[in-house]
Amino acid sequence: MNTEKPAGFEHWDEQDIEDLVASFELAFRRSPSNYDLKSYRRARSTALRLPLQTRRTLATMIASD
């Protein structure tokens, strides 16, 4: 376990960082950079605010491309 947090993540909980990294690696099959991790967290929080039907529609549109 790394006890030192990367720059820019001082206010994030260590467990949240680990969960985000695991989720990112599962989705994209690579390790995230600091920029990727911040963007991924922002996107996930935004997606949770969308209604379920909208999320499904967007996911279908993305998957069909």
N, C-alpha and C positions, 0 to 999 in steps of 0.2 A: 504494500500500500504506500503510495506516495503521499507524504504529509504536506508537501508544498503545492499550493494551487497555482496554476498558470496565471500570468498577468492578465488582468481584466476580469478575473473570476473571484475576487476577494469576497464578494457579497453572496456568492452562491453556496448552497449547502453541498458538502462533498458527496453525499448520497445522490443528490440530484444530478451532479456532474457525471457520476458513474452510470446512472440510469440513462442519461442522454447519450453518452458515448456508446453504451451497449445498444441502444435503439438505433443510433445512427449507423453503427457497424452492421447491424442486422439489415437495415434498409439499403445501404449503399455498398456494403462489402468492402469497406476501407476505413481507415482511421480518420477521424475528422481533424482539421486544423482548428485553431482558435476561432477564426472567422466562420468556418463551417458550423462549429458548435453554437456560436452565438446566433447565427442565422437560423439554424435548425430549432433552437429553443423559441425564438420569436415566431417562427412559422407554426410550431406546435401550439403555442398559446393562442395565436390568431385562429387556427383551425378549430380549436375547442369552442370558440365563441360563435362559430357558424352553426345554423340549424342543421340537423342530421340530414335532411333531404338535400340541402345544398351541398353538403360534403359528399354525399353519394353521387350527385350529378357531376360535381367537379372531378371526382375520382374516376368516374366512367369516361368523361371527356379526356382526361389525361391518359388513361389506359388505352383508349382507342387510337391514339396518335402513333 
